[in-house]
Amino acid sequence: MKKESTLIRVAFCCHGNICRSTLCESVFTHKVNTLGLAEQFVIDSFATSREEIGNPPHRGTVNKLREVGIPLVPHRAKQITLSDYDRFDYIIGMDTANIRNLNRMLNNDPDDKIYKLLSFAGSSRDIADPWYTNNFDDTYRDVVEGCDGFLSYLESQGKLLF
């Protein structure tokens, strides 16, 4: 008997929603599409701040995705809100500051939905913000590591239908 599919709703979050979370959204979307799992997911990304609202992804994110052959998910920066909390199963921040801000914004995460991306790869490291470092290569490697870990986690939890 085939297990019934339920959508897995994922929100990737960073400070401005133009570098790391948009990179993550595109990388994770590409991975689930490649695995034939797209119909099992709702994937989006958000900011914890209002600084970049309405802006497109950073040119460094766009260039890195182009370099590695991953399609950019069309996106404009937007801030996560309390109403988004109910819409997502996983709210995944990129660094300790994102996690702190998400907890503050989302009533201290009563349903345990907030995670740091690299925790799925067994690490407590932050993903450095390339807005400041200008190192999109390292950020990309960390995002891929976290996305792979997240997919492994979902599989280990029996949440993916292959």
Summary of the structure (lengths in Angstrom):
residues: 162
radius of gyration: 14.8
end to end distance: 13.5
largest distance: 50.8
contacts: 521
relative contact order: 0.20
helix: 46%
strand: 14%
